[in-house]
Each structure stands twice: as structure tokens, then as C-alpha cells.
Amino acid sequence: MKTRNNKIQKPSIPQTPMTATYNLPDGPQMPRWLQMIKFIGQPVKYVDDFAKIYGDTFTIRSSRSDNHLVYFSQPQALEQIFTADSNHFEVGRGNIGLRFLLGDRSFMLADGDRHQRQRQLLAPPFHGERMRGYGQDIQEITRQVSNQWQIGKPFNIRESMQEITLRVMLRVVFGLNEGELFESLRRSLSDLLDFISSPVMSSAFFLRFVQKDFGAWSPWGWILQQRQKIDQLIYALLRERRAESDQNRQDILSLMMAARYQDGQNNS
């Protein structure tokens, strides 16, 4: 502080823009491209290795300051995240890599008011007695698949879990338990999941240049063709469901088709 003519002169303060800082957890410092290769090739080991070094919470840093990823595995942290105000999160931006499978109007790609509106519409089928009824179906399907396991013989646990998941989805969500449409959807979904779970094709979620359609014989072309086939099967099921007279179906698809917003509009 300086004085001039017995007057106090305030020191000049440089004007600098204010920036927010975040105390993110520690994390690996290896190059981003190397992290990506490890994640695509060995996704489970990728997380396990970093957790052993950095603990239950660690940060994967990006070259963009607003695009860092923080991994949480503590039950208390997960509870806080899933019970927090949805306005604090951007679900859609985090799941943008799934757009090619889910479509632009997917609930998993929605944020803000749209997310909240769809959540209120779709929540009722997942509560109360209906969920207990679905639980019985899930137990039955799990027993059917696990009964095929033979003591002393190895089996592929991922394939078994995928089969349980597909059968639960087809019965509980779509209301299908047997028949031609059931088998066609099960085969098509299983083929698609098997294909995109390979390290080469799973890279398409992150590397845009892989998402090139060079016809049905190209990997991405086959994925798009398979997705179109699945869409056609689901649209056929929707037409069938709208035309039938049974209004008391309890599968999630039928309940969602009957759901209405407060203003009487549906989600179609």
C-alpha cells in the first residue's frame, strides 16, 4: 500500500475470471488412449486394478475439464447417488454411447423435466404386488437355467446370466413365455449381445470411426441390420397387443402402453 499527498492509495487488484475447482479423488495418470485399450479389452480387470491402487473411489481424467469419470463402489456412496435429486445429474449425456441401440427417445437418454415426466409415468408397474409377482417369475426362470448346470463340469457364467436376463425380459417386460415370437426375439437379442460384447465391437461405443455401415457383411452394417430386425419384431408385438381384447395383462409392456400422463396423453 502506497501513500500520496498523505492520502491512502489502494493497491490495484488484477481482474481475473473466477473458476470453479473440484476436489476429485485420485486416479491413474496413464495416457487416455492406453486406459481406453485396457477398458475395451479387459473391462473387469480395468476397474479391479485401479480399485486395488486407489481404493473404492477413483477418477479417470479426461483432456476435457468437464468430462472426468469418477468410479464409486461404496454402498453408502451409491445409495446417496441413487436417492439424490435427479436434477443434479445428467443421465442422458452419460449414456449417449447407447443411442444407436436405444434410440433418441429412450428413458435412459433423458434428463431434466423430460426424465422426471417419463419416470413418473413408468414407475407404477415396478411397485407393490406386481414386483412380488415378477419375483416369482424371475425365480422360476433362474431355476430353469441353473438346472442345466452339471456338477463337476465348467460352464460359461456370462452366457447363463444373459439367458436368465433375456428370459426375464421377454416374460416380465414383454409378456412372452413361448411361441415363435418369443424364440425369434430371444435369438435375435442374444446374437446381438454376443456380437457387441466382443472387444472389437464393444469399441464402437467409444470410437466413432468404427460406426461405419459398409453393408450387411460389415460389422457395423450387421449390427444395424440386426437392430432393425429386433425393431420389426417388437413393433409386431405392439400391434398384436393393441389389437387383443385382454385388458388385464400384467406384463410391464401392457402396463406401460396403458399408462397416461396427468393430462391424459400416453408416451407414444
Beta strands, then each sheet from edge to edge (+ up, - down):
strand 1: 2-4
strand 2: 7-9
strand 3: 57-60
strand 4: 69-72
sheet 1: 1+ 2-
sheet 2: 3+ 4-
end
